[in-house]
Amino acid sequence: MIEGLTTDAARLAAGEVSARELVEYSLDRIERDTLGAFRVVCAEQALEEADRADRWRGEDRPPLLGVPVAIKDDTDLAGHITPFGCRGSHQPKTADSEVVRKLRAAGAIVVGKTNTSEIGQWPTGETTGFGIVRNPWDLGRTPGGSSAGSAAAVAAGMVSGAVGSDGAGSLRIPAAWTGLVGLKPQRGRVSVWPHVDPFYGITVAGPLARTVEDAALLLDVLTGNHPDDVHRPPAPAEPYRRAAAREPGRLRIALSFRTPFGVPSAVDPEIRAAVLRLAGVLADLGHAVFPAEPDYGLIGLNFLPRGTAGVADWLDDTPDPDPEPATRTEAFLGRHIGRRLIPAARRAEPRMGRRIGRIFERADVVLTPATAQLPLRIGALSGRGWWATGKLATAACPFCWAWNVLGWPAIGVPAGLSSAGLPIGAQFLGRENDEATLLSLAAQLEAAEHWTGRRPVEAQGSIRDLA
């Protein structure tokens, strides 16, 4: 049975299970997958790597030796295509991305690549070319996106952990809708080479995991830069796993329900109640929790050029692309408007950072909902034009994207279950380069909330079947 990155690594190190047994279990779960989580599975290679892991006799044991993980299908894996949800004449990549290189160096075994929405645009995992990803908590709903398959795979116990990417909440949204921890690190913390500046700085790679310690461990593994990276933040003062293990001290926490659009959002009452309950838990833990709103200004004018131009870049780099209609419109806007506005967006970012960053004169962390709605039903965004799709997606998920413009860290955490048993998520937004405080606070909350024991029925049933 797969438990999580930290536990599985410890079981392997203690000899309680072999890498082959764990990977075989993972592959068996994936083979029985009814969620559509994976686009491609690397079974033969994964088993070969598991056998090599079992033969390890070195003194300095890699931290994830023999642990099965998944990567999102925007990440290059040598010998495989990287379609990012879009049909086209893709050619297999000749080299691993930096993310995969670091996973391999840590001993992790990449068992496959997970499905995503087309070029990561929408908070789902539904494409015309590669099918539908379903939520293990409710097969009629999406797990969120765009790191949909990665979230579904971790939540359903197919892998110990996964890497996704986040350009507007694509880690935190699926974490919220599947009961996971999703960490968006500081821009540049995790190298996404061979991409040097994906979506003009709004997109980063990061962990999807069952626990805060797992997320911290995976971030430790992934942290670092390629020599040609554009963004190079200062190195962390300590390992993130150590930060997650220490008490955060008494923090000032701003509770916010205002979206970056500058007006209160129509938040589902159950989500509002869940976030307010978390605020009470945090206050009981000794933190000063008070209502306060970041001053977002017109930050949307900075996000849209980057998003549309980034989609245009991906399509222009895809031979013979066959995108969905909404993607075509997004790319058209990016080519003809977005790219022209990128220089202005770059110039405006420091000013916006200073404006929004004033919240940290009063607070150490900002607490908001991760989404405004419960997990969307499958097909909720299908067959609609660009405007209608964007309007519905934004109404469901309005809280995450501003921190992508700023490049600052954020972490999504479980906030409970709805009356129908659907996961609800919240997020902590941090100041620049301060993943450590977010991890420390999230770990303290996890210890109080005991969310690690929550499993979707689909995953529980499958695990019993294989036990």
LOMI-646904 format. One record per residue (C-alpha): z negated, y negated, x. Coordinates in steps of 0.25 Angstrom, whole numbers, plus 2048, in hexadecimal, padded with zeros to 3 digits. Last residue first. Layout:
<sites>
ZYX/...
</sites>
This chain:
<sites>
8008177EF/80F8147EB/80D8137DC/80080C7DD/8078017E6/8138007DC/8097FE7D0/8017F47D8/80D7EC7DC/8127EB7CD/8057E87C8/8047DC7D2/7F97DC7DC/7EC7D37DC/7E27D87E7/7E67CC7F1/7E27C27E6/7D37C37EA/7D07B47E5/7C57B07EF/7CB7B77FB/7D87B27F8/7D37A47F6/7CD7A4804/7DA7AA80A/7E279E803/7D9794809/7DB79A817/7EA79C815/7EC78D810/7E378881B/7EB78F826/7F978B821/7F677D825/80377982C/80576D822/7FA76C817/7F977780D/7FD77B7FF/7F57867F9/7FC78E7EE/7F97947E1/7FE7A17DB/7FE7A87CD/8017B77CC/8057BD7BF/7FB7C57B7/7FE7C07A9/7F27B87A8/7F67B27B5/7F17B77C3/7EA7B07CE/7EC7A57D8/7F37AC7E3/7F67A47EF/80279C7F4/801795802/806788807/80A783814/811775817/820773818/820766810/82C76A808/827778806/81A773802/82176C7F6/8277797F1/81A7807EC/81677A7DF/82277A7D5/8247897D3/82678C7C4/82C77F7C0/83477E7CD/83A78B7CA/83E7877BC/84477A7C0/84B7807CC/85278B7C3/8567817B9/85C7787C3/8637837CB/86978A7BF/8627957B8/8667A47B8/8597A97BD/84C7A07BE/8437A87B4/84A7B57B7/83E7BC7BB/8327B67B4/82B7AB7BC/81E7AD7C3/8137A47BD/8167957BD/8127897C4/81278F7D2/80A78F7DE/7FF7877D7/7F977D7E0/7EE77C7EA/7EF7717F5/7E7773802/7DF76A80C/7DD75F802/7DB750802/7E374B80D/7EB75780B/7F17527FF/7F7747808/80175280D/80A74F801/80D741805/80D744814/816750812/820748809/82173E814/82474981F/82E750815/836743813/83F74481F/84275281D/84675080F/84F744813/85674D81D/858758813/85E74F808/86D75280C/86A76180D/8657617FE/8707597F8/87E7607F9/87A76D800/86D76F7FA/87176B7EC/87C7757ED/8737807F3/86977E7E7/87577F7DD/87A78C7E3/86C7917E3/86B78F7D4/8787967D2/8747A37DA/8797A47E8/8857AC7ED/8867A97FB/8927AC803/88C7AB811/87E7A6810/87B79A819/88079080F/877796805/86A79580D/86D787811/870783803/8637897FF/85C780809/863774805/85E7767F7/8507787FB/84F76D806/8557637FD/84C7667F1/83F7667F9/83F7577FE/8427517F0/83775A7EA/82D7537F3/82E7477EA/81F7447EB/8167507EE/8097497EE/7FF7557EE/7F67567E2/7E77577E1/7DD75F7D9/7D17637E0/7CC76F7E7/7C176E7F2/7BF77C7F8/7B27847F7/7B77917F3/7B378E7E5/7BD7827E6/7C878C7EA/7C57957DE/7C67897D5/7D37857DB/7D87937D9/7D47927CA/7DC7857C9/7E878D7CF/7E77987C5/7E578F7B9/7F27877BD/7F97947BF/7F47997B1/7F878C7AB/80778D7B0/8097807B8/8127757B1/81276D7BE/80B7607C0/8147557C5/8187517D3/82475A7D6/81C7607E1/8137677D6/8067627D1/7FB76D7CF/7F376A7DB/7E576E7DF/7E17677ED/7D87707F5/7CE76A7FF/7CA775808/7BC77B80B/7BD785817/7CA78D818/7C279A81C/7C97A2826/7D27AF825/7DE7A8820/7DE79F82D/7DD7AC835/7E97B182F/7F07A4831/7EE7A6840/7E8799846/7EC78B849/7FA78D843/80678984C/80B77B849/81777A840/82577D846/83177A83C/83F77A841/83E788847/84778B853/83C79285C/83879B850/82A79784B/81D79E848/8157A483C/81A7B0836/80F7BA83A/8047B0838/80A7AD82A/80A7BC827/7FB7BD82B/7F87B0822/7FF7B6816/7F87C3818/7EB7BC819/7EE7B480C/7F07C1805/7FC7C87FE/8077C2806/8137B9805/8157B3813/81D7A7818/82B7A181B/82E792819/83878A811/83777B80F/83C77781D/84B77481A/84D780811/84C78981D/84978182A/84C78A837/851797830/8537A283A/8477A083B/83D79F82F/83179C839/82479C832/81B790834/827787833/823781826/815784823/81279181C/81579580E/80B7A080B/80C7A97FF/8007B17FB/8037BB7F0/8017BD7E1/80F7BF7DD/8137B27D5/80B7A97DF/8107AF7EB/81E7AE7E6/81C79F7E4/81579D7F2/8207A47FA/82C79D7F4/8247907F2/8307867F4/83678B802/82D797804/8317A380B/82C7B280B/8267BB814/81F7C880F/8127D080F/80D7DE80E/81A7E3807/81D7EA7FA/8107E77F4/8157E17E7/8107D37EB/8167D47F9/8237D87F4/8247CF7E8/8207C37F1/82B7C67FC/8357C97F0/8337BB7EA/8327B27F6/83A7A87EE/8337AA7E6/82A7AE7DB/8267BC7D7/8307BC7CB/82B7C17BE/82F7CD7B5/8297D77BF/81C7D17BD/8117D27C8/81B7D87D2/8247CC7D0/8337CF7D0/83E7CC7DA/84C7CB7D4/85A7CF7D9/8617CC7E6/86E7C57E3/86B7BE7D6/85D7BA7DB/84F7BA7D6/8437B97DF/83C7AD7D8/83779F7DC/8457997DE/84D7947EA/84A79F7F5/8597A07F9/85B7A87EC/84D7AE7E8/8477B87F1/8487C77F4/8407CD7FF/8447D380C/83F7E0811/8357E9818/8327DF824/8287E682C/81D7DE832/8197E0841/8167D1844/8227D084D/82A7D5841/8247CB838/8277C0842/8367C4843/8377C5834/8337B6833/83B7B283F/8487B7837/84D7C583C/85B7C5842/8697CA83F/8697C6831/8717CE827/87D7C6821/87D7C0814/88A7BF80B/8837B97FF/8787BB7F4/86C7B27F5/85E7B77F4/85A7B2802/8667BA808/8607BE815/8687CA81A/8627D6822/8647DB830/85A7D2836/8507CC82B/8527BE828/8497B881E/84E7B2811/84C7BF80A/83D7BF80B/8357C8814/82D7D4812/8217DA819/81D7E981D/8117E9827/8147F2833/80E7E983D/8097DC836/8007D6840/8077DB84D/7FE7E5854/7FA7E0862/7F67ED869/8047F4868/805802862/80F800857/81580D852/81280B843/8197FD845/82680484A/82580E83E/824802834/8307FB83B/838807838/83380782A/8377F9828/8457FB82E/848806824/8427FF818/8487F181A/8487ED80B/8527E2806/8517D97FA/8437DC7F7/83A7D77EC/8427DD7E0/8357DF7D8/8377EE7D5/8347F27E3/8328027E4/83A8017F1/8317F57F5/8257FD7F3/82A8097FB/82E800806/8207FA807/81A808807/82380C812/82080081A/811803818/81281281C/81B80E828/81280482D/80780E82D/7FA80D824/7EB80D827/7EF80C836/7E5800838/7F17F783C/7F97FB830/7ED7F9827/7EA7EB82D/7F97E782C/7F97EC81D/7EC7E481A/7F17D7820/7FF7D781B/7FC7DC80D/7F87E8805/8037F2805/800800800/
</sites>
